[in-house]
Amino acid sequence: MATASNFNKTRNVQIDNSNFTNHVTNVTNVNPSADPLSKLEARIAAGAIHDSAERCDAPKCYPETRVAVQDNLYCWIVDGDGELEQPKKIKWVTGPAGTGKSAVMGSLADRCAEDGLLGATFFFASWSASIGRRRKTAFITTIAHQLAQHREDLKNAISAAMEKNPDVLEKNLHVQMETLVLAPLQEVVCQSERPELRGAIIVDGLDECEAEQYHNTKITGPRATPTRTNAQDQLEILQVLQAASSDPFFPFRILIASRPERVFREFFDPEINPTSFAQKLDLNVEHNADADIMLFLEAQFDLIRRRYNFPPSWPPPGTIRTLVENASGQFIYAATVIRLFDTAHREAPKAFLEAILKMEATWTTSSNPLEQLDALYLHILESSPDPPLSVRWIHAIHLFSRYTIDASVFNMSLLLQTDLESNEAEHLLGTLHSLIRIPPHSDQTRTKYGFYHKSLLDFLKDPSRCGKLYVKENERSVFIWDAFVRVCASEFASASSYVSLE
């Protein structure tokens, strides 16, 4: 029988007021005699690159949708804003969760790559992602690694910079940017007879970058280094990119996509930061997504109609328009509705659609564009046999997926099930496939659960949105501690039984 020993790679775990930390130091064994670029490659976040295997299921724009948005950004990359002097090399793309920022950035990265205009990408993610995509540590090294693949002369310049500065990988982001990116670019731009460098560096989801904690927890008092916040690390990256963009030898346009959190609003506010940026693009304001959402839903319902051999009159007139209105510009709402038809097997599609159209957010008191998405999430979660317990599982899965080395489906079941002989995971999560990516049984010993969109976690952490399904932080901690105690007790009982048999 599998036991708690499956978690033996997790070290220094702390759960205090639901702040779950796992102080893991990434140590990469690099051959000292390896060539400079191999040393650089060993310190990148490979999963953050736009076409990485980790992002194989990442959202992309549905064909013929978000065309105006992509054209707008593509034209800015190629031509800028038509400025003749002091080009504005940084543009902010923003919008609330669910408006399709990552899909737009992913599709734009593919388009730029096809046209030879992609310098580098970094797609941050704080959920269901490798640790390199959640931290700033590998940001510059990943950018430099991609630039080294861009052109042979730039590759040689970056390799030489690594060789001359072997300790650069231990320096701060500003030093790394200057040493590994700006200095090689200056050398190439000044000496190369080839066509000038141009294109884009795309940074998506910067608001999901989580803080690095440079402090010794054993030191207390005035000598202790204060804990950094997420916003501080995000601001550091913004400042590094801003400094790069002001370098006259830096040839790339920088696109930064994030939610409109305070650190970004203030950084791109011309009254606070006098630096001249390109005009921001707010997906929730400047580009009405209704037409694109309607196109997506029409195509998807056509597939569903053919799958079930429904008549051309289905769905009833006005259905898609109602769903578009309910979406309020949130692509994630439309995508979740369609996933429900792909994953819900207990209800007839026609009755299922009627239920979706009748959903209402009954506990909210103010109008907001997320009401219908919240109602949809609530409806799906309440389809579980035990919604409160399912939500606790979701919180625990999210926590362990972020902070443990091996949070496979198998190990999550081992930890969270109250009865190891039952299939509690399937019982609780079996109706939630439209929200949670659940791997097939053959992959569950090595594959994690995944969440389709961060908005689900935002929903569950806001009592004004999820209502009766809200779980307080201390209750999450108690649930996880109880699971630990239960598994440890089982391990102890198994060991005792083994000793008695001896």
C-alpha positions, 0 to 999 in steps of 0.5 A: 500500500502507498503511504506517506513516504510518497511525500518524502521529497517535500521539505521544511513545510510550514502551514501558519494561518493558511500561509503554506510555504515549502522552502525549496532551493532549486539546485541545478547540477551543471558541469563546471567545464560545460560551455557558457550557453549550456550553463545559461540553459540550465538556469532557464524556465523552459515552461515559460516559453510560448511553445513549451510542452508545458503550455501545450494546452494553453489558450489560443484565440479561436480562429477568426476571433480577436482579429482586431486586437491581434492586428492592433498589437502586431502593427505596433510591433512592426511600425510602432505608433509612427513616432520618428524620435524617442520610440515608445517601446513598451505597451501594456495590455490589460483587462480583468481575468477571463478577458482572454489576455493569455490567449491573445498573447499566445496567438500573437507570439505564434504569429510573430514567430512565423514571421521571424519577429519574435525575440523572446517570450515569458508566460508567468503562471501562479497556478498549475505551473512549474515553479520557474513560471511563478518566480522572477529568478529565471526571467532574464536568463530565459529571455537571454537564452531565446535571444541567443537562438535568434541570430548566430552573431547574438548567440556568440555575443551572449556566449562571450558575455557568459564566459567573461562573467561566470558569476552573472547568474547569481546577480540581480535582474538589473545586472543580468539584463545589462550583462546578458542582453543589453551589452551583447545587443550593443555589440551586435548592433554596432558590428553587424552588417546583417539586417537590423534586429527588430520584433517583440518580447512578450511578457504575459501574466506578470501579475502572477509573478510571486515574491522571492523571499530573501530572508533567513527565518532563523534571524529575528529582530532588527537584523532580519531582512523584511519579506518582499511582496509580490508587487515588489518583485513585479515592479522590479521586472517592470523597472528592468524592462523599462531600463532596457527599453530606454537603451538606444541599442535595444531594438525590440518592442516589449508587450506586457500583459497583466490584470489591472492591479495597483502596481501596474496602474501606478507604473503606467500612469503618466502622472506618477511615472513620467516615462513615455509608454505606448498607449495601453490596450484595455481588452475590456474597454477598447475592444468589444469582445461580444462579436468574437464570443458570438462567433465562437459560440455559434461554431461550437453549438454547430458542432454540438448540434451535429454530434447529437443530430439535433435539428437546425432549430437548436439552440432556440432563437436568442439563446446565443445572444443571451449567452453572449450577454451573460458573458459580459466580455468574459471569454472564460464564461463561453469556454466553460459553457462549452466544456460543460457540454463536453464533460456533463454526461448525466443530463440531456444537452437540451435540458442542460442548456435550459438550466444554464440559461435560467441561472441567476446570481441570487446572493449578490447585491450589486451589478458586476460583469462576473455575476453570470460567471459566478452563477455558472461556477456555483451551478457546476460546483453544486453538482458535486455530491458534497460541494463544501468538501469538493471546494476544500479539495480544490483549495488543497490541490491548488496549494500542493500543486504550487508548493510541493515537488510531487503533487500528482493525482495519486498523491493528492488522493493518498493525502486527502481521502479519508478512506484509502479503499474508496475512490473519493476523488472521483466521487467528489470531482467527477462532475467538475471536469469542466473546471478541473483538468483531470488526467486519465487513470493511466497518468495519475501517478505522475500527472497533476490536477490542473485548473482551466482558469485562475478565475475559479480560484479568485471566485472561491477566495472571495466570499462576496462571490462564492457565497456559502461555498466560501472556506475561511483560511483557518478552515483550509489549514485545519483541513490540510493538517487533518489530512497530514495527521491522518496519513502520518497515523496510517504510516505509523500504524503500518510500521507498528504492524510490520514490527509486531509481525517481526 
